[in-house]
Amino acid sequence: MINFDSLTLRAFLEENESFLNGAVVRKIQQPTRRDLVLHLRNNGINKRLYININPEFFHICFPSDENYSKRGIKIPDTAPMFCMLLRKYIQNLRIIDVFQPKGERILEFYFDYKDALNDSSRLCLAVELMGKYSNIILYNKETRIIIGCAHNVGEEKSKIRELSGTLPYVYPPSRNKKDLRKENKNDFCRNFIAFENNEDKIKNLTSTYEDITIPMAKRTCEKLNFDAEKVFENLLKEIDLSELNPCCDVIFSEFSLSEIENGKTFDSVNTMIDEYYTFNQLQKLLIQKKSKIYTFIDTKLKKLDKNKEQFEETLSLKTKAENYKQKGDILMMNPNIKVSPQIILTNPYNNESLEIELDENLTVIENANRYYKLYKKIKSAMKYAVSQTEKINSNIETLKMQKFYTDIANSVSDIEDIMQELEISSPEINVKKRNTEKIIQQYEIDGFRIYIGKNSIQNDYVLSKIATGEDLWFHPQNCHGAHLILKKNNPSENVPDKVLLECAKLTKKYSQKSDEAKMPIIYTKRKYVKKANSKIAFVTYKNEKEIYC
């Protein structure tokens, strides 16, 4: 993942400086200790400034409403202490200046503050975007005394720079990097070719000059075959933001590659930052939620397998039960024999000798009834074991199905549906009512609308709410998979073979056996599909046809 560097921050500031300068902080929210939301208003325009100081995703941007929702930002009922501190000092104040110290990943917002005695002071909110050292600090610009931090840094964490209330604020230690724009070309080329190894050349560029990142240096050097003069001239153009083109190819070309969409470009620096970090935060969130589901399912499966083994042991007593019944029958056939601790009689079922233990205190008939009781006890236990084994097998199959749905889930809403189905509690789940149809993946093939349900809730929705009787239902045969609905434009419409094949291919893509060379996909009209269980999307069907793809 690409880090948010000083050049990125400078580009963001130059693009949004006109809005930030003079903006009023209308509201302050702190979803977690690692992010902050400032609601700003300027010239009748409202924007949310999102600040993230997570060591993995540290950045700053104005997220779109859609991406803000995707990030799963949840405002707590009780504001954290740092949020309350910021509300006390800077809420409803106007930003009078925004500044980025040269070559630093620090953005400073300045405010004029008046206390209860009407004494004025200049406050600074410093946003430090520096990996694991990222922080948000409010301090008095005149006295340099820190008022509060998003998280304090004590001596045990850093011997170089402590951060907490009442301590003086100092900038991070300078890295003493050079400004490439002030560098002599001949000196640059001489230093560049002094390194024989190409990797050392790239590392030297990033450690020597401001605003040069490893991705930028690597891309430029490889593109220009490590030609020193061309590398110098190209890097000068890249760090000169006046030449930034509309699609942000200059400094953000790494952002626009495969990690979002191969070759995708954007019309602003802010949009690119927003899209890039929304995408990566969602991927991280998906991994975390999937891991939680896998752990839950594996634990349940382990418990079910253990219970199944116990019931299978009961089922294995069938021979023993039959043996008890035979002994009871033989004793009933010989009511006049003398009772002794152990007798041997001929078994009429196989003409073999059978040894039977008797209780001397009971008659032959009473001993026979004792064996019948043992037989009935085991038969009752076996009957119960059969019913419980069927339930266990059904639960195991359901969990395996949910595990498959988790595998193919590619959005937070898909995962939240599965967690809801499994009744896994999670504070991150958005419990607000949402439009399920918008969440369901949709395609259009030659004028036909295709809907794909990728979990039980979505499958139930496409079957019950979207599909009508004459629409076509697709599903992989004899394996778990998504339910696909082909929506006809009118009930009597004929679906071309080409469209049927494309639907079958899509169904295969979202099936448990998607890697197989050929597999059967079944399809039939929706009216021939019935739900077998109201809770999960198991179905029965008839009049089906097959397509191999």
Secondary structure, DSSP 8 states (H G I E B T S, - for coil): -----HHHHHHHHHHHHHHHTT-EEEEEEEEETTEEEEEEEETTEEEEEEEE--TTT-EEE---HHHHHHTT----SS--HHHHHHHHHTTT-BEEEEE--TT-SEEEEEEEEE-TT--EEEEEEEEE--GGG-EEEEEETTT-BEEEESS-B-TTT-SS--B-TTSB---------B-GGGS-HHHHHHHHHT--SHHHHHHHHHHHBTT--HHHHHHHHHHTTT-HHHHHHHHHHHH-GGG--TT-HHHHTTTTSTTTSTT---SSHHHHHHHHHHHHHHHHHHHHHHHHHHHHHHHHHHHHHHHHHHHHHHHTTHHHHHHHHHHHHHHHH-TTS---SEEEEEETTTTEEEEEE--TTS-HHHHHHHHHHHHHHHHHHHHHHHHHHHHHHHHHHHHHHHHHHHHH--SHHHHHHHHHHTT---TTS--S---HHHHSEEEEETTEEEEEE-SHHHHHHIIIII--TTSEEEEETTS-B-EEEEE-SSTT----HHHHHHHHHHHHHTBTTTTSSS-EEEEEEGGGEEES-SSS--EEE-S-EEEE-
